[in-house]
């Protein structure tokens, strides 16, 4: 059995990380604070981003949180919770506004930390200094979207920042001893398998603590949906995705926590790929392929200079 798992997984599961660190069932509660996104202000945003109302939009944060807690506590009493500021860019507001929202959630019973999803171009120094102080008081994780290391793809999907900006933010966060989880997307338009593996090789040699691996999904009413209608670029099959993810797991350092390994699209909005809707089927296929290979996370990791 892989040493960082409690079941049949051959990679470092978030469940293992939480269980061993907190000795408890831990639930992340997704929150929408309505902060918006600088990339949407300065342009159209990333081409895959859905600009609808979004889950919990307009509902007070405490109400969002308690709605989830009321359900979870019935099945798992005395669970611990992490507030997950998920929607859009969650450091994109004046510092005082951020403080009020973060600390409002941290004041709730059994909340043991925060995960804050953001962009590398929305981390000014005053916010970084505050996050450093917050990190000393609670369990803090910053989730940074990268999606791909390749500048050509980044421009195509309108990420709105450079790889250099991303690297600088990683260094600033780690200088403050703040844990980082990076988001990547497999299957971006015209990327080859080798390009997707290069992104993981690159990240595996950075000082990061976790990764989220997503499959590109095309949602209705997005710029990428218009692009797909015109160009019909290749969408990864389930078999291709499973193969790529397993290769990526082999290349990742064994101590990087796999926070997510597939996407979870809104069924009512997804155009392609339809196979992604059956999430647990994808997870099972990844497990089976790693077992078939008799392989584990990190088995092919090689340290290189960035």
Helices and strands as residue ranges (DSSP letters): H 14-22, E 26-31, H 38-42, H 61-75, E 80-85, H 95-106, E 111-118, G 120-122, H 125-137, E 139-147, H 151-156, H 163-175, E 179-186, H 193-204, E 210-215, E 218-219, H 223-231, H 238-251, E 257-260, E 270-272, G 274-277, H 279-293
